[in-house]
């Protein structure tokens, strides 16, 4: 199975390429970087830490990689993801994406033409957490205040994280309430509104990703947590998702998620 990688020079892109080169079930079809990258035309081997060439050169052509791939993995920006979605539809190439901050993109429009798997977090552990949070919400009902806290590295742009938003949506769905952002910060004129899902955000250092969901009433607090130790967890999950999407859904357009795979 031939896998293309968009955003190959980013934190996630390098991890995914590294994992792909050790996976005997797949091969790298192509690796895309920004058009102005100084690495365009160079072999990806030394770029991802090998002391030898792998015979795959960095390109700036999204179209070429979609054309030569069985499935493509994207971890980039909203603007680049839009280009990927258009290429996926044009070449009928399944797309796996973990790009966040894309709330304004209508994924279902593109998924009507080609299989797309999108998740805010590709970690298997986080997606198990989502299922546990849903179950806890169903068991506890609406008598508990719900707070979601997340922390990431200082360079992360979107806030709250895509994973925190998905946790909030899972809780809202399980408790049959409308989802809306609420309470990034309290101030002296506000008290906590009953029934709202609260969010708190922290940024600092090189934290890969910590998420905590708290169910609180006057007598007790229940916490469900996930801490990412290494980005390899996301890379392995993305590759697992790409294999699943290609093997099971390549002929079935639709919008899928890690929930479907798990």
N, C-alpha and C positions, 0 to 999 in steps of 0.2 A: 504494500500500500504506500503510495507516494504522498507525502505531507509537505505542504508549503507553510512557511512561517512569515507573517507580516509583523514588522517591528522587531527584527532580529537582533538589533543592537541594544534594546532596552533590557531592564533587569529580568523581566519574564521571558523575553525573546531568547536571550542567551541560555537561560535555564532550560527552556523547551528544546532548543537545538542540541544542547548537551545531552539531554535525556533521549532525544530521538536517535542520536548517533550510537547509543548503547542498546537500543531496542531492536532486536532481530526481526520483529514483525513489521517494521516500517523502514522507509528510507526518506531522506530529505530531498524534496523535489526542487526547492528553491527558497531563498531567504531574501526578504525585501527590507531595505533601509530607506531613510529619507533621500530625496533626490539630490540634496547637496552634501550628503555624507562623504567624508574622505575615504571611507571603506568600500565604496562601490567599486566593483571589479576585483576586490581582493578575496582570497579564499577564507572561508569561515573557520577553518581549523584553528589557526593561531588566535583568531578573534575570541573564540570561546574557551581558550586555554590549552589547546593541544599544541604539541611542539612539532606537528606535521600538518601538511595540507590534506583536506578531505575531498578535493575535487569539486567543490561547490562554491561558486563565487557569489558575493553579495550583489544584488541588483536593485534598481530603483523602479522596476516595472511590475506593478501589481498585476496587470493583465497577463504578462508572460507566466507568472507563477500560478495564477488561477488556471491558465490554459494547460499547464503541464502537471497539475496536481490532482489527486483523487479527492483530497479534502484539504482545507486550509485553516490554519489557526491564527487568530488575530488578537494581539494585545497592544493596542495603540491609543489613538485619540478618537473623539467623536467624528472629526472631519475625515480622518483616514478610514475609519470604519464604514462611513458612508460610501467611499470609493470601493471598499471591499464588498459591500452589499451589492452594489451595481455590477461589479465584476462577477460575483457569485451567480447572479441572475443571468448575466450574459453568457457565461460559460457552463452554466448548470453544475457548478462545483459546490458541494456542501461546505458550509462555513461554521467553524466553532469560534466563538468570541467571548473574551472575558473583559472587554473594554467597558468601563463604567462612565457615568456622567452623560448617559445617552437618552435621558428621559424624553427628549423631544423627538426621537427617531421612532417612526412607526415600523417596528420590526415585522409585524404581521403582514404588512404590504409586500415585503420582500420574501417572507417565508411562504407566501402563497405560490411562489415560483420555484423555490429551491429549499432543500432542508437546511435549517439554521438552528444551531444549539447555542443559546446564550445563557450565561449565569454570571451573577455579580462576583461569585467566588467559585473557583474550580476545585477547591479542596474537598475531598470526600468527607472529611471530618466536619467541615462547616455545613455541608448539606445534610449530614446526619443531625447536626445541631438544629437546623431548620425544622426537621421532622419532630425532634424532641420538644422544641418550643411550641409547635402546633399542638402536640399532645398535651403538654402541660397547660396550655391555655384552655383546651377543652375540659380538662379535669378540674381546673381551679375556677373556671367561670369568670365573672366580671367583678368579683369582690376584692381583687388584688390590684393595686397600682402597678403598672408595668413601666420599667425604665430600661433603656438600651444605652449602653456605653461602649464606645470604640476608641482605640488608639492606633495611630499609624505613624510612619516616619515623617519627618518634617517637610519633605518635598511633595507629599501627596496633595493634589489640587482639589478634588471633590470632597465635600463635607456636608452631611455625614457620608460615610463610605457606602458604596453600593450594597455591601453585605448587610450593613445596619438597616438600610432601607428595606431589603428583602426580608430581614427578620421582623421588621415592623409590619410589613404587608402580610406575612404569615400569621402574625398574632391577630391583626385586624380581621383577616379572613376567618380564622378559627373562632373568633369571638363575635363574628357578624356585626362588626362596626366599620364605619368609614375610616380609611387610612388618610392621615394628614400629618405633616411635620408639626412638632410641638415641643416647646420648652428646650431649646438649645441651652439657654441660660435663664435662671430665675432673677428677678430683681425685687426690690422692696415693695413694689406695688402689686405683685402677682402672687397668688397662692396656686397650688396645684389643682387643676381641674379634674374632677372625677371622670374616669372613662377614657382619658387621653393617654396616648402612648408617648412617653418622654424620651428625648434623645440628648445625650451628652457626648462631646467630641474632644479628644486630646490629640495633639500632634507633637512629636519630638524625636530627636535622634534617628536611629535606624530601625525603629520598631516595624516589623513586617506586617503584623496585624493581630490585634487582640480585640475580642468581642465578648460582651457580657450582657445577658438578659436577666433582669431582676424582677421577681414577682413579690410585692411587698404589701402586707396589711399591718394592722396595729399589733399583731401578735408574733409575726414571723416573716422571714425573708428567704425566698428560694432563688438560687442563682444557677444559671447554666452558662458555662464559659467555653471559649475556644481560644487557644493561643497558637499562632503559627510560629514554628521554630525555624523553618527554612522554606524558601520559595520553591524548593523541589516538590513540595506537596502540591502546589498549584500546577506546576509543570506536568507532573505525573497524572494529575486529574484531567488536565486539558488533553493530554495524549490519549488517555483512556476514553475521554468523551469523543475524540476524533475517530478512534477505532470503532466505537459503538455506533456513531452516527453513520459512518460509511458502510459498516457491515449490516446495519439494521434498517436504515432510513434513506439510503441514497436515492431510492426511486420514489420516495414519499415526501413531497414538499410539506413543510409545517414548521412551527416554532417549538423547539424542544428545550429542555433544561437538564441540569444534573439530576433533578428529581426523577425525570423519566428514565435516565440511565441507571440510577441507584435502585 
